[in-house]
Amino acid sequence: MRIAAAFRHAISGIIYCVCRERNMKVHLTAALVILGLAWYHKLSGIELGILVITIAGVITAEIFNTALETIVDKVSPDFHPLAKAAKDAAAGAVLIQAVAAVIIGYVLFGNKVL
């Protein structure tokens, strides 16, 4: 596969998630607000780097969650306890990443905002 095609497929996957997943829209909106706060409060380069990595982690977890849910829905359209477990575990991974992001946000912004 040519590199341009690989990028097109990757971007298509991101667009799919943004257009179809409510939680992705929530994460992206929160990311834009937080990046605005980072600019307003003039976070240092290190702080901004930590923030970008944290945001990327949440977005990446949500994309993996969407991919897993899509696969599970395809191979197991009817209810099955293992399908539920897989989807719940993926959602749990996003939750862990999001909670970590909130904690990092508190560390970075707590003394600036409060």
N, C-alpha and C positions, 0 to 999 in steps of 0.2 A: 504494500500500500504506500502510495506516495505521501510525503509529509503534509502537503496541502490537504489531501483527502482526510488524513488523520485529524487535522485541526478542524476541518468542517464537521466531521462526525462528533468530535468532542464538544464543539460549540452547539451543535444540534441537540446533544444530550442536555446541556445546561439550559438551553432555551425550552426544551420539553419540561424540565423541572420547574422553571420559573413560570411558565404559562399554565401548568396543570396542578401544581402543588401549593395549596394555601400557605402551609408552613414555610415554604421557601420564600414566598412573598413577605411573610412576617420577618424572617431572618434577614432578608435583604433590606427591608425598611429599617429594622433595628441597626443594622450595620451602617447604613447611611447616616442615621441620627448620631450614632456613636462616633463615626469618623468626623462629623461636623463638630461634635463636642471636643474631639481631639484637636482639631484645627483651632477652635475657639480658645481652648486652654493651653495651646502651644506645647503639646506633649513633646518630649525629647525624641531623638531618633530611635533610641533603644525602646522607649515606651511605645512609640508608633509601630515599631517592628513587632513587638509582642502583641499589640492590638491586631495588626494585620494577620499574623499567624493564627491568632485566636479566632478571628472572623473566618478565615479560610478553613479552619478546622470544623467549625459549625456548618458552614456551607457544604464542605466535603462530606460530612456525616449525613447531612440531609440528602445529598445526591445518592450516596450509597444506600440509604434507606429507601429512596424512591426506586432505585434499580432492583433491590431485593424484593420490595413489595410487588413490583411489576412482574418479575419472574415468578414469584409465588402465585400471583393471581392467574398467570398463564398456565402453569403446570397443575394448579389445584384450584379450579374455579369454584368447587363446592367446599363447604367448611370441612376442615380437618385440623385436629389439635396440633399437629406438627407445623402446619402452615401458620396457624395462629402463633405458635411459639417463635417461629422464625421472624414473623412480622413484629411481634412484641419485643423481641431481642434487638432488632434493628432500631425500633423506636426508642428503646432504652439507651442505646448507644448515642443517639442524638440528644436525649435528655441529659446524659452524663456530660457530653461536650458542651451543651448549652449552660448547664449549671456551672461548669468550670469557667465558661466565658463570663458569666455574671460575677463570679468571685474575682476573676482577673480585672474586670471592669471596676469593681469596688476598690481593689488595690490601686489601680491606676488613677481613678477619678475621685475616690472617697474624700481625700483631703482638699481637693480642688472645688468640689461641688457642695459638700456639706459644711 
